[in-house]
Amino acid sequence: MIFDKGRGITVILQGLNLGSAVNASGGRNFFGTFDQYWHGRFADWLNSTFQSKTSTLAERMDPARKRGNMPIDSRTLRPKEWKPTCIKAYPRRHLTLNAVGLSGPGFPALLDRGEWQQRTQPFLISVAAESEDPAGITAELDELSETLLAQKHGFRAPFVLVLNVTCPNLGTHSQAKVMVQAYAGLESLEAVRVPILLNLSVLVTPAAAAGIADHGACYGFCLTNTIPFGRLPERIDWEGLFGSVTSPLHAFGGGGLSGPPLLPLVEEWLKDFRANHSETFPIIAGGGVFSVEDALRLLRAGADAISLGTVAMYHPFRVQPIIQAVNQFCLVRDRREQNT
């Protein structure tokens, strides 16, 4: 796929080839090393593009002060708990509810480790602001941009920034607030002079997303973030899934859902956006992808590339076959489109 703004053939942004398969934010922790999550020892991510876990500017490693809900080892960045209490896993139904709360050491500390700088292939760095108001977002992301610019010369490979404006673990925001956060964030991160993608949820309507797509600094979307517990009750049977209309992670703010219920929502969103707004604006789509056919559903609905997340935890040996099928589908599609 070419991620060229205004085109949507594969994923090449400003000549930077991101390929057709990406791990979802959080799927491979901050640096993608195999030992950071237990399932990382089994999932084969060959021929896919790495995306980091989302980081905020400031450290979020103090659950007692509501700054991140998952205790993390400050040296290894691995969860301290074998089964983190802020994550509920339901393997038989492929469901996960997480309220990790963007736990992490903060963006400057991650940069100082030098691991991103040593990567040799294009990759994505996911970031988020904690503030809700435009002034706070601008202050946070201006500082993050300055920190990144100071070390940008040390990166061996080009990278893309992913601005996460829909993380349910920072609070459930209205669409209007998401729009404000997106515009403020794009204005700040534009200074880094790299392509920027927005991590959106299907709760942001295709029409609203089309408005954001018009911003000159927005090169594409990553869709979808997790769904905040309790939202879209007409489409998600929360009580049927969890036995109650109260989240099992209520103490942590409710959390966000990933798994099969998201797949039809993403498929419908893509079809709407492609039919009514843009046939070419680049979109990396995921949510509930557990098989080759799931991935192909989203590609046929209009996704340019696929992101994989929870499947790596429950069925790590499916990751590589899905990546291979996605890459083959996109190769054939792109050749066909280039010849028309």
C-alpha positions, 0 to 999 in steps of 0.5 A, spaced: 500 500 500 502 506 498 501 511 504 501 518 500 497 523 502 491 523 497 492 516 494 491 510 498 494 504 494 498 501 500 502 504 505 507 509 503 507 516 507 512 521 504 515 515 500 515 511 507 513 504 506 509 501 512 507 495 508 500 492 509 500 489 516 501 492 523 501 490 530 495 494 534 498 499 539 500 495 545 500 489 542 508 489 542 509 493 548 514 499 547 519 496 543 517 490 540 522 485 544 519 478 544 520 478 552 516 484 554 509 480 554 509 472 555 505 471 548 511 475 544 515 469 545 510 465 540 507 470 535 511 471 529 511 478 526 515 477 520 513 482 514 509 486 518 510 493 521 512 495 528 507 500 532 509 502 539 505 502 545 502 509 546 506 513 551 504 520 554 509 525 556 509 524 563 510 518 567 504 514 568 507 508 573 503 510 580 497 506 580 496 509 587 495 516 584 491 514 579 497 514 574 496 508 570 493 502 572 498 496 571 504 496 575 510 496 571 518 494 572 521 500 571 527 496 568 524 491 563 518 495 562 514 488 563 508 488 567 509 486 574 503 482 575 503 475 571 495 476 570 494 484 571 488 486 575 486 491 570 485 486 565 480 481 564 481 476 559 476 471 556 479 466 552 474 462 550 470 468 547 476 472 545 474 478 549 479 482 553 477 488 557 483 492 559 484 499 563 491 499 563 491 506 563 497 508 558 501 505 564 509 507 562 515 511 564 513 517 560 516 519 553 523 522 555 525 516 558 523 511 553 527 516 548 533 515 553 533 508 552 535 509 545 531 502 542 527 506 537 533 509 535 536 503 533 531 500 529 532 499 522 525 499 518 520 504 518 515 503 524 510 507 528 510 511 535 504 512 538 503 518 543 497 521 547 496 527 551 493 527 558 489 533 558 482 534 555 483 542 554 486 545 547 491 549 551 493 543 556 494 538 549 498 543 546 503 544 552 504 537 553 505 535 545 509 541 544 514 539 549 513 532 546 515 534 540 521 538 542 524 532 546 523 528 539 526 533 535 532 534 539 533 526 538 530 525 531 537 526 528 539 519 532 534 515 528 536 510 523 530 508 520 524 513 518 518 513 523 510 515 523 507 518 529 500 516 531 496 520 535 491 516 540 485 521 541 480 516 543 483 512 549 478 510 553 482 509 559 483 516 559 476 518 560 470 517 555 470 523 551 464 526 547 466 526 539 466 534 540 472 533 545 475 528 540 475 533 534 478 538 539 484 534 541 485 531 534 486 538 531 490 541 537 494 535 537 496 535 530 498 542 530 503 541 535 506 534 532 506 537 525 513 541 528 516 534 528 516 534 520 514 526 520 507 523 517 502 523 523 496 518 523 490 519 528 488 513 532 480 513 532 474 509 535 468 507 531 465 512 536 467 518 531 462 518 526 465 517 519 463 524 517 466 527 523 473 523 521 472 526 514 473 533 517 479 531 521 482 528 514 482 535 511 487 537 516 494 538 512 498 534 518 493 528 518 496 523 513 491 517 515 487 513 520 488 507 525 481 504 526 479 502 531 481 503 538 477 499 544 470 501 545 469 504 552 465 499 557 457 501 556 458 504 549 453 502 543 449 498 547 444 497 541 450 494 538 454 490 544 450 486 549 454 488 555 450 484 560 450 478 555 457 478 555 459 480 562 453 478 566 452 485 568 451 492 566 457 494 571 464 493 568 468 488 571 473 493 571 469 499 574 474 500 580 479 502 574 474 506 570 471 501 566 476 499 561 475 498 553 473 492 550 477 488 544 474 482 540 469 479 535 464 485 537 468 490 534 469 487 527 462 488 524 462 495 527 469 497 523 467 493 517 460 498 517 464 504 518 469 503 513 464 502 508 460 508 510 467 512 510 469 509 503 462 510 500 460 517 502 467 521 504 473 518 501 475 512 497 483 514 497 484 516 504 489 511 508 486 507 513 489 502 517 483 498 520 483 492 526 478 490 531 476 483 532 481 480 527 482 473 529 482 469 522 484 470 515 477 471 513 476 477 518 482 481 515 479 480 508 473 482 510 476 489 512 480 489 506 474 488 502 470 494 506 476 499 504 481 498 509 488 499 506 492 495 511 490 491 517 492 491 525 492 485 529 492 485 537 488 480 541 489 475 536 496 475 538 495 473 545 489 468 544 492 465 538 499 467 537 500 462 531 495 465 527 499 471 527 503 469 521 498 466 517 494 472 517 500 477 515 501 473 509 494 473 507 494 480 508 500 482 504 498 477 498 491 480 498 494 487 498 500 485 493 494 483 488 490 489 489 495 494 489 498 491 482 491 491 479 489 498 481 496 501 479 494 498 472 487 501 471 
